[in-house]
Each structure stands twice: as structure tokens, then as C-alpha cells.
């Protein structure tokens, strides 16, 4: 465990600690900076390796005697660079009894990869052009343009990461390996706790099991400690994403959100609302509030520094600047949101990400072929697809 | 049979859905261009958004120029100072929102300085050299539009006699056997136009230019032709082009006879109103400036613009988008802002020396 964390700290956080120390105490320590490339996916396979160590320590898993199986668990290509963060106890038993994939595995894999490519290439990559353009220098853009760029980033990160997860799961399925679902229509969440049950599920489950419950004792000590534990867990979650204070603030915001929601739920547990209309209205308000809270937190996640984030907030909310292009950007953002929502609603109704696998071949290929045509043609117009956002973590 | 029908219907619905998605998100909007029998490829009216490979290309176009819903060809308000811009994609404004284009800065800054309304009419044409645009600029724009000042942007590549090799499907001037300029309609014999004619003759396929799917295919084929299938398929594993750097380059070639005649003709048609803007950074052809001096043309060299107007305290790269090999790296927001301030000041300081009929400083 120590070696794993040491490697992660060295590659990912060493310079950050030096910079933070400089900022806090004013000492010049630039000479200590290390100039090495960050290994792709280091945060993911470090957490995966840790899960193996933790599970053996907690006697939830027997150590594997097959070194190759262990290497395969950590290094199997579909999930190695950007997750899902698989736990040893879920993968090692599969590897031990791995059989030749059957036709159903191929169909499931094809179905997941098709949806993932649509999300990643046609939504994530294309909406990124608007987002990157405006975030590159927000001072040139109006209040509404900044607002829509933020909404578009909300769409981009979901399409990009859930698209990747679908492609990863589909690729693994082609080899007969099952990876866990990483997303479950997170922007349709009723509250922030619900959001974290649906967003980056593999990370939130990892943090819940190993950090919140096992290390910090969850909610078993006191109410106050529960809130602190939630906060600490999410701060670690934020820090996991990157060596930047903006990620820590992002994690902290979610920690506060989770603690407040926990407090509200505890305080109102005896309140019963029988009126369906009122109950539905409250759920709607809660869902919308959750969505915009998540959007606000994404601002800190996407901004390269606090100056950019504050500028966004100032221009969007205080010193507003008008634009003639509000309608155009609104139409574009709504169309992207509609595409994401359509997939979410279908997955929700079919209760599966592999919904293309659950329909007749005529329907399946009638949907999949036009998607692949558009994806391939688009990829040939750009040459190299944009890297996945989570590759940087 | 039932399954086949179901497949066809599903395929059709999905295709239409993706078509709507591609169009509405402007991933592949309908083409900006249409064929005019005299001038060849021109901009369509009222196209309001377009996305290019490097980034965004955002704004409104009308029939010929950009940024206004409607440009009147004849000036009806004598108090307005009207400036025409002619040039390539830098002038067109690729990659910037229209409100960040240098023309908008000029309208605002110059307008305040002169205390009168300044109207910039932008005829920048992307993917197009001065030679490819020459006939359209000289025979159409210069004759049709009233202007007090014409800013004509030129750059080092314009010195060469590219002739028909420019590949742009529009009428251009070439030299005839007597070395006189003559319009060439060679675009009508191009394979591209032949395909266009064939497709537009078909009652269904004639809408191909409006289809996002077809446009996507068109762009994919174009990129494959330019870059090559192995690189487009395998990327860096097949040796993808590196990002373009902005190391200065100076061409010591002299100006071709065709270019000299074109410069002369533009000046002749817009007597006294043309200011040549020579984009000589980071690529430079000193022969252009020598020619301008020899002919006593009004010109502005941009060589020191970015250095003198260093708004970010960084090097020249700060004013350009990092480019793909295909597009050459255009001015970014900072670049346009710098250009807007620079040109406004230059025009303001030198305006009295130009023949601007309605100008009263």
C-alpha cells in the first residue's frame, strides 16, 4: 500500500506539494520540481492495486497464486487508463474461470461500443470545440456565452467519460470479461447523494467502501463526525482527480452538498408528504437544484485556476455582458443536451446500457449502422480524435 | 420481409435524427458556398454558423460578406465611413466569434476616434488566395460596392503565379498570350464541378449540399485526399503532421507578372482608396513591399504589429491558434484585438492622406 501511494505521490503530487509549500511559506523551492511524464491512468491502476491489498488485509479475498492473473487484473487494457476502477474481488474470480467469449458477449460488446462511440465522438468531441474555445480565454465572451459553455462542459464530461466507460466495458466484454457500470443517468438524479450513486460509480463505491466506511468509520461515530467524514471522503475524491486546488474545491463542494443533504434528510425523516403533486414538485425542484449545483461545481473542475472560475462567476452573475448570439448557443446546447437525454431516457426505460442488444436485429442494425457511418466519417474529418478527459487523471 | 422493412424504417429514422443533430449542433452545417455562373463559388446568403477544423468559425454571412444581415451595395448615408475588407480566411474571421473579429474593434475604435459611424463590410474568403478571388474582387465587389477605403490583404504566397493550380472553384484572372489579364472559367471543367452538376441534376441528390451527412462525407474525403488514408486512419503511428510552428520564413522570390498585374488592376479599379495590408509575419516576401514602394501604393506592413502591440507580453504564438497542418494557424482573439487596434490607429493617423471623398476629420 505504501509503495503504491508513494509512486502515485511522486508522479502526480510531488510538484503540487512543492508549489503549495512555496505559496504558504514563501520559500523558493523551484529547484525541487521534478520533470517527468505522468504515467497514463496512474490514479486508476493505483486504486485498483490498493483494492487488492485492502481486500486481502480485510480477509475479503484470498491472495491470487497466479501472478499473470494479478497483472491482467491491473493491466487489462479496456479499464487500465480510465477505469472503471475495478475491485480485485470482482475481477480475479472472473479471470480464474475465464471462458471463450460467446456470440452474446460479442453482441453486448458491440452494443456498448456503438453507444459509447456516439457519446464520445459525436457528442463529447464535437461539443468540446465550443467549450475549449471559450474556456481558453473567457474574457472575450458574454455572460450567456460563458453560461452555455459551462452547460456544454457539463454535457461534454458526461458524454466523454460515460462514452469511454461504455467502450471500455464493451471491449472487455469482447474477451468475456464483465466490468461494472460506471454511470447510471447521473443528471437525472433527485439529489446529490443520488448523483454520487450514479456518477463515476466505480470511484464513488471505492471511496465509500475503503475511505468513508472502512477508514473513517462512516456514520458509526457521531452525527458531526459523519458530516466531517463525508467532507473528507469527497476532498480525497477531488484530490484524486488532479494535483490542483480547483479539484479540491470541486470535491469540497460535493462534500458540503452531501453533508447538507444528509442533514436535511436526517432532520426531515419524520415529515411525510401524502400529496403526490407536492411530493412530485419537491422532487422536481430537488432534481433541478442538484443539476445546477453539479454544473456550478464543474466550473471549478474545468477551470485551470481560480482566477478563471471567479471571472466566470463574476461575468455570469454580477458584471453581465450581453450577446447577440445567445439564441444560437442556446439551440446548440439544447440539441446536445437532447442527445444525451435521449440516450439516458432509453437506457432508463430499457434498464440497460446494452439496450441495442435487447432489441431485434432489424432495429439494432437500423440504429447502429447510421451511427457508425457518422462516427467514421467524422473521425476522418478530424484525423485524431480528442483524448478522453479522464486520461489525464 | 417484415424485418427488412423494419430495418429500412429504423435506418431512415436514425439517419434523419443524426442529420438533425449534425446540422443543429453545427458539426456539419450546410455548405457556405454555391456556384454562380459568372464568378464560380460564392457564399450562400444568411448562413449564420460554421465550424472549422481548428475551432469555431462563428458569425453571420450574407450573399458576399460577413457579419451583417444585409449589406446595401450603395452607400445611402454620406456620414458613414465605409471600409471594404478583401482577403482570405484571416479576414473572413475563421475561429473567432463575429464580435471578436478585428472588424468589430475597428468599427468601435475608429468610430469613437472619428466621432462618426464606421461600417466595415467584410469580403474575406476562406481557403482562397488573392488570385483565386481576383476576378470576383475586381469585377464584382469593386464595381458593385461604394466604399471610402478598401483594405486589401495580401501575403507572401500571393507573389507566385499559382494560376489554375489554386484549386479554388471560382473564376480567376490569368495571363493570356499577350500577357494581359483575362478571366479564366476553368473551374467549370473541374472534377468537383462535374460532380456537382451530376448530383444537382438528380431530383433527390440535388440537395446534397444541404445534407449534413453528405457534407461530412465530403469533408472526410477531402481530408483523406489532402492527408492520406494511412495517416487519417492510424494517426501518429503513420506519421501524422506535427503542429505548425511559427518560425519566421522569408521568401526571396520576386513577384510574378500575374501578381504585379493583379495588384495594378486592383489599384486601378479602386483608385486612391486602396490600402494594401501586407501580412508579412511570420512569413515574409520583401518583394511585395518593394513593389508597393516602387508603385507608390498605400500600404501597411504588419511585420511589427504584434511586437509593437504586445498585449500579453508574450511571443508571437500568443496571437495565433496552434494550427493543424491544413489551416495554417489564424489569428486568435488576442490577434484580432491587436489587429483591430493597430489598423484603427493607422487609418486614423493617415486618413487625411487618402482620397476619402466623405471624410471630414
Contacts between the chains, C-beta under 8 A, distances in Angstrom:
chain1	res1	chain2	res2	distance
A	122	B	18	7.7
A	122	B	21	7.3
A	122	B	22	7.9
A	122	B	27	7.3
A	126	B	25	6.3
A	126	B	27	4.8
A	127	B	25	7.4
A	129	B	51	6.4
A	129	B	55	6.0
A	129	B	56	6.3
A	130	B	56	6.7
A	132	B	55	7.6
A	133	B	55	5.1
A	133	B	56	5.0
A	133	B	95	7.8
A	136	B	332	8.0
A	137	B	332	7.8
A	137	B	333	5.6
A	137	B	334	7.3
A	140	B	97	7.4
A	140	B	100	5.0
A	140	B	333	4.4
A	140	B	337	7.9
A	141	B	97	7.2
A	142	B	99	7.8
A	145	B	97	7.5
A	323	B	99	7.2
A	324	B	99	7.1
A	325	B	58	7.2
A	325	B	97	6.6
A	325	B	98	7.9
A	325	B	99	7.5
A	328	B	48	6.8
A	328	B	49	6.2
A	328	B	58	7.9
A	331	B	24	6.4
A	332	B	24	7.0
A	332	B	25	5.4
A	332	B	26	6.3
A	335	B	21	6.4
A	335	B	24	4.2
A	335	B	25	5.0
A	336	B	25	6.0
A	339	B	21	5.8
A	360	B	3	7.2
A	360	B	6	7.1
A	361	B	3	7.2
A	362	B	3	4.3
A	362	B	4	7.4
A	362	B	6	4.0
A	362	B	7	4.1
A	362	B	10	6.6
A	363	B	6	6.5
A	363	B	7	7.7
A	363	B	10	5.2
A	365	B	7	6.3
A	365	B	11	7.8
A	366	B	6	7.0
A	366	B	7	4.7
A	366	B	8	7.4
A	366	B	9	7.2
A	366	B	10	2.6
A	366	B	11	4.3
A	366	B	13	7.8
A	366	B	14	6.2
A	367	B	10	6.0
A	367	B	14	5.0
A	369	B	11	6.3
A	369	B	14	8.0
A	370	B	11	6.1
A	370	B	14	4.3
A	370	B	15	4.5
A	370	B	18	5.6
A	371	B	14	7.0
A	371	B	18	7.0
A	373	B	213	7.5
A	374	B	18	5.1
A	374	B	22	6.9
A	374	B	213	7.1
A	374	B	216	6.6
A	376	B	220	7.9
A	377	B	213	7.7
A	377	B	216	4.4
A	377	B	217	5.4
A	377	B	219	7.9
A	377	B	220	4.6
A	378	B	27	7.1
A	378	B	216	6.0
A	378	B	220	7.6
A	380	B	220	3.6
A	380	B	221	7.9
A	380	B	223	6.0
A	380	B	224	5.9
A	380	B	232	5.4
A	381	B	53	7.3
A	381	B	216	6.5
A	381	B	219	4.3
A	381	B	220	5.0
A	381	B	223	5.5
A	382	B	53	6.7
A	382	B	223	7.9
A	383	B	223	6.8
A	383	B	227	6.6
A	383	B	231	7.1
A	383	B	232	5.5
A	383	B	235	6.5
A	383	B	240	6.6
A	383	B	324	7.8
A	384	B	235	4.5
A	384	B	236	7.2
A	384	B	240	6.5
